[in-house]
Amino acid sequence: MPGWHEKTKALQDAGKLQLVGIIQEQHPDRTRLFMQWKEMGWPLLIDSLNLLDVSAVPLTYLVDEEGVVRYERPSDEDLETFLATDYANEDAAAPSLDPEVGSPEYALLWEDDGDVSDAITKLGGRIAEAPEDSRAHFRLGVAYRKRYDSGERRAGDFQKAVEHWVRALELDPNQYIFRRRIQQYGPRLDKPYPFYDWVPEARAAVEARDETPVTLRVEPGGAEFAAPLKSFAASAETGTSPDPDGRIFRDEKPLIVAETVVVPTVVEPGESARIHVAFRPDLSLKAHWNNEVDDLVFWVDPPAGWSVDRHHHTVAIPREPVSQELRQVEFEIVSPEDFEGTETIPAYALYYVCEDVDGTCLFRRQDVHVEVSAPSLEISAPAAKIVPKELEAHGDVRIDNY
């Protein structure tokens, strides 16, 4: 898109051509920040559900004033012909991509977060009738992730999103959009590039122009910042478990709710996965973090034969004496070459938490058990390894690829 913008700027300024961008982002406000940073001023349309049904990006179309696509991947000569042709009297109808009112796609595009649950139910019904509908699986994943990012979040939403994205890619292994959505949250061995590492630089550049950066509803981090790896680097830490004998009292209530997500949902023998662990104070118990002591500590102790990139993690505490924010830890594992069935990756967190507004503040441990599964015999080899060569050429076009 930036290349076409520069190439056609004079035509745009003269009113002869209107440039419009379309993105397949899960979080479109991140693209708005990118455009603000690069000072790109054209209109931007959002297609998080991939209603255009594109299998690779970037794509360029020339569309006439009636909305009819006249050229796909046009050359400079095609552009000249397009501008010189009068299409007004041609009998051609523009296809409609607008979802019907009441459809799950309509709810996801135009209605508030509270309607996402209804969209999830309807898409689930569509899959029940057509289990191999890859588009429905992808869109259901989008819906689950959208609800996960909202105030209507339910336990398991993020993992279900990943499950449906993985299933969509299994059904359509050449679908670039499906693949990139999984890689956004997946392990570094399967990443084409760091997806959002540009965000801090973009904000700094915008602020340097005395502008206010676009506010992001969901902050990227962890896997979305991580750079790709060519080979897995197992932890070489020399430290030891901070509570090897399990003597710290457990958070039995619990005051802090832990949730784990495995990306991808199944792990081939000898392959890697990224584990996301989220910790949230239980607001129904008025629980909150006690920030007047030490950081949250997280320790991973993988079973024999498994490798982990880091055993020891910390999450820094904010300056406020108490808070109720989400705290996250991410780590990567590699399974043994003979892995089959299901394995539990044991881990635990140590943290300071308080009950109620003026309640007791406690130092507690929470054991975290991450379930990792190998593909069953009925599941074909994962599609994530199938990358069409013609798509690799677009690997550096980062803002358009997810």
LORO-144548 format. One line per 2 residues: their letters; for each residue z, y, x of C-alpha. Coordinates in steps of 0.25 Angstrom, whole numbers, always signed. Each point is the difference from the previous one (the first is absolute). Layout:
BEGIN
a = Z Y X | ...
//
This chain:
BEGIN
mp = +0 +0 +0 | +3 +10 +11
gw = -14 -2 +6 | -7 +2 -13
he = +9 +13 -3 | -5 +6 +13
kt = -14 -5 -2 | -1 +6 -14
ka = +9 +12 +1 | -12 +10 -1
lq = -5 -6 -12 | +14 +0 -6
da = +2 +15 +3 | -14 +2 -7
gk = +5 -7 -12 | -11 -10 +1
lq = +9 -12 +3 | +14 -4 -4
lv = +8 -9 +9 | +11 -9 -7
gi = +9 -10 +7 | +5 -13 -6
iq = +11 -8 +6 | +6 -13 -3
eq = +14 +4 +5 | +13 -6 -6
hp = +7 +13 +3 | -11 +11 -2
dr = +9 +12 +4 | -1 -5 +14
tr = -15 +3 +0 | +3 +14 -6
lf = +9 +2 +13 | -11 -5 +9
mq = -10 +9 -7 | +9 +12 +1
wk = +2 -3 +15 | -15 -1 +3
em = -3 +12 -10 | -9 -8 -9
gw = -2 +7 -13 | -9 -9 -9
pl = +5 -6 -12 | +7 -14 +1
li = +0 -11 -10 | +10 -12 +0
ds = -5 -14 -2 | +13 -8 +3
ln = -5 -11 -9 | -13 -1 +7
ll = -8 +2 -13 | -12 +3 +8
dv = +1 -15 +5 | -4 +4 +14
sa = +3 -11 +10 | -1 +9 +13
vp = +1 +15 +3 | -4 +10 +4
lt = -12 +1 -10 | -8 +12 -4
yl = -8 +2 -13 | -9 +10 -5
vd = +2 +3 -14 | -8 +9 -9
ee = +5 +10 -10 | +0 -10 -11
gv = +9 -9 +8 | -10 -10 +4
vr = +1 -6 +14 | -14 +2 +6
ye = +3 -5 +14 | +10 -9 +7
rp = +3 +2 +15 | -11 +11 +1
sd = -8 +4 +12 | -3 +15 +4
ed = -14 -2 -6 | +7 -6 -13
le = +8 +13 -1 | -13 +9 +1
tf = -7 -9 -11 | +12 +1 -9
la = +2 +15 +1 | -15 +2 -2
td = -1 -9 -13 | +2 +5 -14
ya = +7 -11 -7 | +3 +7 -13
ne = -11 -6 -8 | +2 -15 +5
da = +6 -10 -10 | +12 -5 +7
aa = +14 -2 -5 | +12 +2 +9
ps = +10 -11 -1 | +13 +2 -5
ld = +12 -4 +9 | +11 +7 -9
pe = +10 -11 -5 | +2 -1 -14
vg = +12 +6 -6 | +11 -10 -1
sp = -5 -9 +11 | +9 -2 +12
ey = -10 +7 +9 | +1 +12 -9
al = +16 +0 +0 | +0 -1 +16
lw = -10 +11 +1 | +5 +10 -10
ed = +13 -3 -6 | +14 +2 +6
dg = +8 -11 +8 | +7 -5 -12
dv = -13 -6 -5 | -2 -8 +12
sd = +8 -11 -5 | -9 -1 -12
ai = -12 +0 +9 | +6 -12 +8
tk = +2 -8 -12 | -14 +2 -5
lg = -6 -3 +14 | +9 -12 +1
gr = -6 -5 -14 | -14 +3 +6
ia = +3 -9 +12 | +6 -11 -10
ea = -14 -1 -6 | -8 +1 +12
pe = +9 -4 +12 | -12 +2 +10
ds = -2 +14 -3 | +1 +7 +13
ra = -1 +14 -5 | +12 -3 -10
hf = +8 -5 +11 | -2 +12 +9
rl = +3 +10 -11 | +12 -8 -4
gv = +5 +2 +14 | -3 +15 -1
ay = +8 +0 -12 | +12 -7 +6
rk = +0 +9 +12 | -1 +12 -9
ry = +12 -4 -8 | +8 -3 +13
ds = -3 +14 +5 | +5 +6 -14
ge = +14 +1 -6 | -4 -12 -9
rr = +1 -9 +12 | +4 -15 -2
ag = +4 -10 +10 | -11 -8 +6
df = -11 +11 -4 | -5 +2 +15
qk = +0 -15 +3 | -8 -2 -13
av = -10 +10 +4 | -2 -7 +13
eh = -2 -13 -7 | -11 +5 -9
wv = -7 +7 +11 | +0 -12 +9
ra = -5 -8 -12 | -11 +10 -3
le = -5 -2 +15 | +1 -15 -1
ld = -10 +1 -12 | -9 +10 +6
pn = +2 -1 +16 | -11 +11 +3
qy = +7 +11 -8 | +4 +10 +10
if = +8 +9 -9 | +9 -12 -4
rr = +2 -4 +15 | +4 +14 +4
ri = +10 +1 -10 | +7 -12 +5
qq = -2 +4 +15 | +7 +14 -4
yg = +13 -8 -1 | -3 -12 +9
pr = +3 -5 +14 | -6 +8 +12
ld = -8 -12 +4 | -9 +2 -12
kp = +0 +15 +0 | -13 +7 +3
yp = +7 +13 +4 | +13 +8 -4
fy = -3 +4 -14 | +9 +13 -1
dw = +4 +3 +14 | -7 +14 -2
vp = +10 +5 -10 | +10 +7 +9
ea = -11 +6 +8 | -7 +5 -13
ra = +13 +6 -5 | +2 +7 +13
av = -14 +6 +0 | +1 +5 -14
ea = +14 +6 +2 | -6 +7 +13
rd = -10 +7 -9 | +12 +5 -9
et = -4 -9 -11 | +9 -10 -8
pv = -5 -14 +2 | -3 -8 -12
tl = +12 -7 -5 | +0 -16 +1
rv = +6 -7 -11 | +2 -13 +8
ep = +2 +2 +15 | -8 -9 +9
gg = +7 -7 +11 | +2 -13 +7
ae = -12 -9 -2 | -8 +12 -4
fa = +3 +7 +14 | -1 -13 +8
ap = -11 -2 +10 | -8 -13 +1
lk = +3 -10 +10 | -9 -10 +7
sf = +11 -10 +3 | +14 -1 -5
aa = +11 +5 +8 | +13 -9 -2
sa = +13 +8 +1 | +6 +0 +14
et = +13 +7 -4 | +12 -4 +8
gt = +10 +4 -11 | +8 -9 -8
sp = +3 -1 -15 | +10 +10 -4
dp = +7 -9 -10 | -3 -14 +6
dg = +12 -7 -7 | -2 +7 -13
ri = +14 +6 -1 | -4 +13 -7
fr = +3 -1 -14 | -12 -2 -9
de = -5 +11 -10 | +3 -10 -12
kp = -3 +10 -12 | -10 +4 +7
li = +1 +15 +1 | -13 +0 +8
va = -11 -7 -6 | -10 -7 +10
et = -14 -3 -3 | -10 -8 +9
vv = -15 +0 +0 | -9 -9 +9
vp = -14 +5 +3 | -9 -9 -1
tv = +7 -8 -10 | -4 -13 +7
ve = +0 -2 +15 | -9 -10 +7
pg = +5 -8 +12 | +1 +8 +12
es = -3 +13 -7 | +8 +13 -3
ar = +6 +7 -12 | +7 +13 -1
ih = +14 +0 -8 | +4 +12 -7
va = +15 +1 -4 | +5 +12 -9
fr = +14 +4 -2 | +4 +8 -12
pd = +14 +4 -5 | +3 -5 -14
ls = +0 +12 -8 | +6 -7 -12
lk = +12 -2 +8 | -1 +14 +6
ah = -1 -6 +14 | -4 +9 +11
wn = -1 +0 +15 | +11 +4 +9
ne = -6 +9 +11 | +12 +4 +7
vd = +1 -13 +9 | -12 -8 +6
dl = -15 -3 -3 | -4 -12 -8
vf = -2 -12 +9 | -9 -12 -3
wv = -1 -13 +8 | -11 -10 -1
dp = +2 -14 +5 | -12 -9 -2
pa = +0 -15 +0 | -4 -8 +12
gw = -15 +1 +2 | -2 +13 -7
sv = -2 +13 +8 | +5 +14 -4
dr = -4 +14 +5 | +14 +5 +0
hh = +13 -6 -3 | +8 +13 -1
ht = -3 +12 -9 | +8 +13 -4
va = -3 +10 -11 | +5 +13 +4
ip = +10 +7 -10 | -4 +14 -6
re = +9 +12 +3 | +6 +1 -14
pv = +14 -7 +0 | -5 -9 -12
sq = -14 -3 -6 | -7 -10 -9
el = -14 -1 +7 | -8 -12 +3
rq = +1 -7 +13 | -10 -9 +6
ve = -2 -10 +11 | -13 -6 +4
fe = -3 -12 +10 | -10 -10 +3
iv = +0 -15 +2 | -9 -10 +5
sp = +1 -15 -5 | +0 -12 +8
ed = -14 -7 +2 | +6 -12 -9
fe = +5 +9 -11 | -1 -6 -14
gt = +8 +1 -13 | +10 +11 -1
et = +10 +6 +11 | +11 +10 -2
ip = +1 +11 +11 | +15 +4 +0
ay = +4 +14 +3 | +12 +9 -4
al = +3 +15 -1 | +13 +7 +3
yy = +3 +14 -6 | +10 +9 -6
vc = +0 +2 -15 | +9 +7 -10
ed = +4 -4 -14 | -2 +11 -11
vd = +2 +15 +3 | +14 -1 +5
gt = +1 -15 +2 | +3 -8 +12
cl = -9 +0 +12 | -3 -13 +7
fr = -7 -7 +12 | -8 -11 -6
rq = -10 -11 +4 | -11 -5 -9
dv = -7 -13 +4 | -15 +1 -2
hv = -9 -13 -2 | -15 +2 +1
ev = -8 -11 -6 | -13 -3 +8
sa = -10 -10 -5 | -12 -7 +6
ps = -13 -1 -9 | +1 -13 -9
le = -11 -10 +1 | -6 +6 -13
is = -2 +14 +6 | -12 +2 +9
ap = +1 +6 +14 | +4 +15 -2
aa = -12 +10 -1 | +7 +10 +9
ki = -7 -6 +12 | -14 +2 -6
vp = -5 +13 +4 | -15 +3 -2
ke = -6 +5 +13 | -7 +12 -8
le = +13 +5 -4 | +6 +0 +14
ah = -9 +12 +3 | +8 +8 -10
gd = +14 -3 +7 | +2 +14 +5
vr = -3 +7 -13 | +15 +0 -3
id = +2 +9 -12 | -11 -7 -9
ny = +4 -14 +3 | +12 -3 -10
//
